């Protein structure tokens, strides 16, 4: 059979391998057009991860194919959602539930195969690279945003689940996601749908229209244009039930296992700002209330307040918030009580508002009988809007580009104000006194010459809006000449431009300035003009751009015949240039660090590099039953890195019913732009206070009766890990292999099992371990002498201002220091039965089991993350579940099909191993209430762990498709049809929302109903 080489892209795949590994129906996959075939080779295919074409269906590498028809039957209408549900997408995924304004990569979606972070999975379109999202996940990891892929023109998604650096170069350590677009469209095709949850929220509107003309086979050309629009409404925490809508968890109770009080009923804590837990008597304060000012006096030589706060303007009451008269043993709260603020209920957004629209055009022309030219262009826009709780007037500005982190700032009002006043951190030296100013009307202690400490939060919700414009152009030619020579040449260019608008974020220096001049009405913050608020909290607008262009060509030939077929060989070269310009949303001001915003992180990077590559591939069908493959790629970067990536594969088919296969490969990941050139960026990990070890620290924070005050956390608290780029980093290098079997005992029934193993060395990390620095900080009165990090204290204990504060930040740089190993088993079943002439039943099962997820730190200490909430620095504490699975069942009768799909994710241990926890002991977080130890990440009072292991996550989707006639089809999707609630999980995602946003997002939305229609002419 004559074969032709195609662009390093991808065809792919009506293969038994793909079907057995699943996710599309057998009939749907067999019906996939040969979209990437050359004009004279309709019976040959190219599979993702290869540049050679073949006539057989099975490959040495495991590949999953998600056809557009299969995804529609499951009720999935975006590529990002399809990959979120993929079983091999084990951990570290960026999901829409995370993109609520607090995530560094706000508004983006990306998969993370094998749990090895989003930047170890290479996402491409038609085999060609795209420019990455300009902002990095956690300020470290670059990735391709799947929200910028037009869904209306997707033919299928191919997922190669082993290393592919030998074909594509860097970033393919864990695998490749290759989105195949339609090559040819004829006629008019429209699709529209409306969706809403059965609670009447989370609305969705979607419409697309594609028009094409020309028949490649008959007329020699085809041209099509496509446009689409999709809108998803936001979901607020208060639109869902308890406990997802509150931080007051005193309603979650259990039976105590504490030997001092066995069998006693015990409940969790109240996490609201200024909240009170009756069982413990703990007061969770003091915190500033939005729009409600509190003040207390400051000693003449002090920098913080002394004594109790009082309400500056009692007539305001608590505004929209309730007054909590229970203040426990607090010595700083007002005696009348404090305003309790449930930030979860009032402000938390669980899913952002998302709007997507775009246009695509493609032209394909046959140049005679032996060549084909194509050109394609895409414009796509994604807009998101998220809200966050109001910003507090006190805190710490973001780190500056030099890494400087300023001290904590408390609003201190001077005794005198004047027009020429100068704002200072201490409230002293403002230049105002009795000779040129007046007594401060917002300082009730001014007459006695005292300053006042102000405690206040803005009355306005913070908003984070992103507008992402993606442009992409492709042109290429494929053909053959002479005696079985095949060639391919293509050019691609893409750009992603992100504008980010952040409103109501405060700048401390401007608060100081108005405090010195009297220009801000602290007594009634809402009485200030919009101009005043614009000065204190100017809108932050940041434009970030990433660019990529690449040209490449390949040449292939059948060299000679072997007993099993022709020996094929291909060679290729490529040149790529990529760049990112992502400035910090904070000004680069080292001289005046308080001119920087609160809470807006200094994430940013700027750099460019080019890559020269050469690659080859061989396919040797030694005999009919045995095929060997080999490939390799050499990449050289202008930034000094270079790498050769080899791969070999074997496929053995002793009988028609059985295929044995395996691969061995070497891969690499180049340091991301943020790892190499990034500004100081802070991510957070959970820590705990062990009063049995940190004795002096705890004793310093006890109240007058000897009990720990509310400053010492009853569970975990967050420590910021501030890291900066390191241009001297080496690439991460991997070794991986797979071994599998595909068994088809009878026609239309197949089974597959594949073992996979990936080991990565020279892992790029921030701090290799924080425990040693944490111990030294608390045991050495805040002084760290161990090289590698700088410790910065956190917020001051308002009741014990002279005591050592909690650890706030650890500063370091990225280094090559660790290694990690992941391994597991993928298995699948694919069956199709014709029950009658008109009735067909199709069933597919796809599952992935992680056997090992091990990291070895520079000191040789091993951590086993599989089945735990860790690694938090990679997954944001969404965990690394051992088992994920999908089971799709379709019953088709004439023109009607009904599909029920089950999704499963195994629960994880709450152990946070990268925060000092011990695996399997439920001691990830040890905290103390008074002097009695309580065990568990978020335990109830009395020593009882609330949840040592999270519950398994189940979900079921039901979809009905009805073909009315040749031109009209209607469908109904009932997502989460059984309305299974998101399991309560107070440990996941730092306990922000009491559920796991990476895996339980569809459960949180609840039962979802979508009705739609497709029209084809």
Protein Blocks (a to p, Z undefined) as FASTA:
>chain_A
ZZddddfbbgehdafklmmngoiafklmmmpccfkbcfklmkbccdehiabdcfbfbdfb
dcddddfklmmmnopabfklmmmmpmklmghpacfklmnojamkgoiacddehhlajklp
ccdeehiacdddfbdghhlagcddfklpcfklpfbdcddfbdfklmnoghilnoccdddd
dfbdgdjdddddddddfkopaiacdddddddedjfklnopacdddddddddddddfklpc
cfklbcblklpccddfbfklghiacddddfbghiacfknopacdddddehiacdddddfk
bcbdehjdddfblmnmnmjaccdfbghjafkbcfkbpcdddfklmmpcfbdcdddddddd
dddddehjlbccdddddddddddddddddddfbdcddddfkopacddddddddfbdcfkb
ccdfklpanopafklmccdfklmklmnopacddddddfbdcdddddddddddddddddde
hjhiacdddddddddddddddehiacfklmmmmmmnopacfklmmlpcfklmmmmmgcdd
dddddddddddddddddfbdcfkbccdddddddddddddddddfbdcdfklmmlpcehia
cbdcddddddddddddddddfblmbccdddddddddfkopacddddddddddfbfkbccd
dddddddddddfklmmpccddddddddddfklmmmlmmmmccfkopacfklcfbdcdddd
dddddfkbccdddddddddddddfbghiacdddddddddehiacfdfbfklmmmmmmmng
opafbghiacddddddfklmmbccddfbdcdddddfbdcddddddddddddddfblmbcc
dddddddddfbdcdddfkopacdfehpabdfklnnonopafbdcdddddddehjaccddd
ddddddddfbdfknopaehklpmbacdehjaccedjbdcehhiafblbdcdddddddddd
ddfblmbccddddehklopacdddfkgghllnopafklmmmmmnopcddddddddZZ
